């Protein structure tokens, strides 16, 4: 009996050792996910979609005192995306507001029509530089944070890893704005099959300033980012939310903001630019 118990304990110990060995490392998961994410930004340009921006102004108790929303139809216009206003506060634009939005759209169409190949190449290079800077910022996360595998969950039927990120006090940023990572903690839900970010949350731990102290974001501000799989080929934004408390110059603000994305449809090369009268109706 003693030998059997000993053998069972050894077998169990080996099994646990193998399980621990097979357990993925949080840092390697995050690094691999950041490599995969770089493909999504370029593929987003292949899609048109509806974008709804909603901002709620809150009082000191957190009650909503004002709500403003704008709905955009994001189209591919001569190789670049353009957000065309189609609704305000949940209602399709009409009258002078619609006329103004149509004029803005037609003006942008003419502007892009008149661009020379050199001008378009320069603008695209500027956009690519911005995207590259955003990627570099995210790629600082493994160096800026302690990463911990906190468990596994299921989101929309897909298994995900849950990874917690807390700032390293000895982190030295090497890219623009990466010092912000010292003042934030977060949590990332990463799809176990595609290594894509399904959800990410961030919380401000120390006050953050922007624009030479023109804007100050207080401790406790929270942001959430969600993605969804589209056409079984790419992961694209589904919703971004933010609860922000701070100051703009000397004026205090307390807002809850949300940007949601829906109606993704693949852009066709032969798609034509439609006039204001043909603009799609706002979602209800």
C-alpha positions in Angstrom: 0.0 0.0 0.0 2.8 2.4 0.9 4.5 1.9 -2.4 1.2 2.6 -4.2 0.6 5.8 -2.3 4.2 6.9 -3.0 3.8 6.1 -6.7 0.5 8.0 -6.8 2.1 11.0 -5.1 5.0 11.0 -7.6 2.7 10.7 -10.5 0.6 13.6 -9.2 3.7 15.6 -8.6 5.0 15.0 -12.2 1.5 15.9 -13.5 1.4 19.1 -11.6 4.9 19.9 -12.8 3.9 19.4 -16.4 0.8 21.5 -15.9 2.9 24.3 -14.5 5.3 23.9 -17.3 2.6 24.2 -19.9 1.0 27.2 -18.2 1.6 30.2 -20.5 3.7 33.1 -19.4 1.8 36.4 -19.0 4.6 38.5 -20.6 4.9 36.2 -23.7 1.1 36.2 -24.1 1.1 40.0 -24.1 4.1 40.4 -26.4 2.5 38.0 -28.9 -0.8 39.8 -28.7 0.9 43.1 -29.5 2.4 41.6 -32.6 -1.0 40.4 -33.8 -2.7 43.7 -33.0 -0.6 45.6 -35.4 -2.4 44.0 -38.3 -5.8 45.2 -37.2 -5.2 49.0 -37.7 -4.3 48.5 -41.4 -7.3 46.2 -42.0 -9.7 48.7 -40.4 -9.2 50.8 -43.5 -10.8 48.1 -45.6 -14.1 48.6 -43.7 -16.9 51.2 -43.5 -18.9 51.4 -40.3 -21.2 53.4 -38.0 -19.6 55.3 -35.1 -21.6 56.7 -32.3 -20.0 59.2 -29.9 -21.9 59.9 -26.7 -20.8 62.2 -23.8 -22.6 62.6 -20.5 -21.8 65.5 -18.2 -22.1 64.6 -14.6 -22.6 66.6 -11.4 -20.6 66.1 -8.2 -23.0 63.2 -7.1 -22.5 61.4 -10.5 -26.0 62.2 -11.8 -26.3 63.0 -15.5 -27.1 66.7 -16.2 -26.5 66.8 -20.0 -26.1 64.2 -22.8 -24.8 64.9 -26.3 -24.3 62.3 -29.0 -23.2 62.3 -32.6 -23.5 59.5 -35.2 -21.0 59.2 -38.0 -21.0 57.1 -41.1 -17.3 56.3 -41.6 -16.5 55.8 -45.3 -13.4 55.2 -47.3 -12.8 58.4 -49.2 -10.0 58.2 -51.7 -8.0 55.7 -49.7 -8.6 57.4 -46.3 -11.4 57.2 -43.8 -13.8 60.1 -43.3 -16.5 60.3 -40.6 -19.6 61.8 -42.2 -22.1 63.2 -39.6 -25.6 61.6 -40.1 -27.3 62.1 -36.8 -27.3 64.1 -33.6 -28.7 63.0 -30.2 -30.2 59.9 -31.8 -32.1 61.7 -34.6 -31.1 61.9 -38.3 -29.8 65.3 -39.3 -32.3 67.6 -40.9 -32.6 71.1 -42.2 -29.6 73.4 -41.8 -27.7 70.8 -39.7 -27.9 68.3 -42.6 -27.0 71.0 -45.2 -23.9 71.9 -43.2 -22.9 68.2 -42.8 -23.4 67.7 -46.5 -21.3 70.8 -47.3 -18.5 69.6 -45.1 -18.6 66.2 -46.9 -18.6 67.6 -50.4 -15.8 70.0 -49.4 -13.7 67.1 -48.2 -14.5 65.1 -51.4 -13.2 68.0 -53.6 -10.2 68.5 -51.4 -9.1 64.8 -51.7 -9.9 64.8 -55.5 -7.5 67.6 -56.0 -4.6 66.0 -54.1 -1.6 65.1 -56.1 0.0 61.6 -55.7 2.9 63.3 -53.8 0.4 65.0 -51.4 -1.5 61.7 -50.8 1.8 59.9 -50.2 2.9 62.6 -47.7 -0.4 62.4 -45.8 -0.3 58.6 -45.7 3.2 58.7 -44.4 2.0 61.1 -41.6 -0.9 58.7 -40.7 1.5 55.7 -40.7 3.9 57.6 -38.4 1.0 58.2 -36.0 0.0 54.5 -36.1 3.6 53.5 -35.5 3.9 55.7 -32.5 0.7 54.2 -31.0 2.1 50.7 -31.6 5.4 51.7 -29.9 3.4 53.0 -26.9 1.6 49.7 -26.4 4.8 47.7 -26.9 6.2 49.5 -23.8 3.7 47.6 -21.6 5.8 44.5 -20.9 8.7 46.8 -19.8 6.5 49.2 -17.9 4.3 46.7 -16.0 4.4 43.6 -13.8 2.2 41.2 -15.8 0.4 38.5 -13.9 -1.8 35.7 -15.3 -4.9 36.1 -13.1 -6.9 33.2 -14.6 -9.1 32.3 -17.5 -12.7 33.2 -18.6 -15.0 32.8 -21.5 -16.3 35.8 -23.5 -18.8 35.3 -26.3 -18.1 31.6 -26.2 -14.3 32.1 -26.6 -11.8 31.2 -23.9 -9.6 34.1 -22.9 -6.6 34.7 -20.6 -7.1 37.4 -17.9 -3.8 39.3 -17.3 -3.3 42.0 -14.7 -0.8 44.8 -15.2 0.6 47.0 -12.4 3.3 49.7 -13.0 6.9 49.0 -12.3 8.5 51.8 -10.2 11.8 51.4 -12.0 10.4 51.8 -15.5 12.2 54.2 -17.8 10.1 55.1 -20.9 11.8 55.1 -24.3 8.9 56.4 -26.5 6.6 59.4 -26.5 3.9 59.5 -23.7 5.0 56.1 -22.3 5.6 57.8 -18.9 1.8 57.6 -18.5 2.1 53.9 -18.0 3.8 54.6 -14.6 0.5 56.1 -13.4 -1.9 53.4 -14.5 -2.9 49.9 -13.8 -5.0 47.6 -16.0 -6.4 44.3 -16.9 -6.4 42.6 -20.3 -8.6 39.8 -21.6 -6.7 38.0 -24.5 -8.3 35.5 -26.8 -6.5 32.1 -26.4 -6.7 31.2 -30.0 -6.0 34.4 -31.9 -4.1 36.3 -29.2 -6.2 39.3 -29.8 -7.4 41.7 -27.1 -11.1 41.1 -26.4 -11.2 43.6 -23.6 -8.9 46.0 -21.8 -9.4 48.2 -18.7 -7.2 50.9 -17.3 -7.4 53.0 -14.1 -5.5 56.2 -13.3 -3.5 55.8 -10.1 -1.9 59.3 -10.0 -3.0 62.6 -11.6 -2.0 62.9 -15.2 -1.5 66.2 -17.0 -1.5 67.0 -20.8 -0.6 69.9 -22.9 1.7 71.6 -20.5 -0.7 71.3 -17.6 -3.7 72.7 -19.6 -5.6 69.4 -18.9 -5.4 67.4 -15.7 -6.9 64.0 -15.2 -7.5 63.0 -11.6 -6.9 59.7 -9.9 -9.7 57.2 -10.4 -10.4 57.9 -14.1 -11.2 54.7 -15.9 -11.2 53.5 -19.5 -12.4 50.4 -21.1 -11.7 49.1 -24.6 -13.6 46.2 -26.3 -13.0 44.4 -29.6 -15.1 42.1 -31.7 -14.2 39.6 -34.5 -15.5 40.7 -37.9 -16.0 38.4 -40.9 -14.0 35.8 -39.2 -10.8 37.6 -40.4 -10.0 40.6 -38.2 -10.6 42.0 -34.8 -12.0 45.6 -34.8 -13.2 48.0 -32.1 -16.6 47.5 -30.6 -16.7 50.0 -27.8 -14.6 52.5 -25.9 -15.8 53.9 -22.6 -14.2 56.5 -20.2 -15.1 58.0 -16.9 -13.0 61.1 -16.6 -12.8 63.6 -13.7 -10.3 66.5 -14.0 -9.7 70.0 -15.1 -9.4 71.9 -18.4 -7.5 75.1 -17.6 -9.3 76.2 -14.4 -12.7 74.6 -15.2 -13.6 71.3 -13.6 -15.1 68.5 -15.7 -16.8 65.2 -14.8 -17.9 63.2 -17.8 -18.7 59.7 -18.9 -17.9 59.2 -22.6 -18.6 56.3 -24.9 -17.7 55.5 -28.5 -19.4 52.5 -30.1 -18.8 50.9 -33.5 -21.3 48.9 -35.5 -22.4 47.8 -38.9 -18.9 46.9 -40.2 -19.0 46.2 -43.9 -16.1 45.4 -46.2 -15.2 48.3 -48.5 -15.4 47.5 -52.2 -12.9 49.0 -54.6 -15.6 50.0 -57.0 -17.7 51.7 -54.3 -18.8 55.2 -55.4 -19.0 58.4 -53.4 -22.6 59.1 -52.7 -24.3 62.5 -52.4 -25.8 63.9 -49.3 -29.3 62.9 -50.5 -28.3 59.3 -50.6 -26.6 59.2 -47.2 -27.7 56.2 -45.1 -30.2 56.8 -42.3 -29.0 56.9 -38.7 -29.3 53.7 -36.7 -32.3 53.6 -34.3 
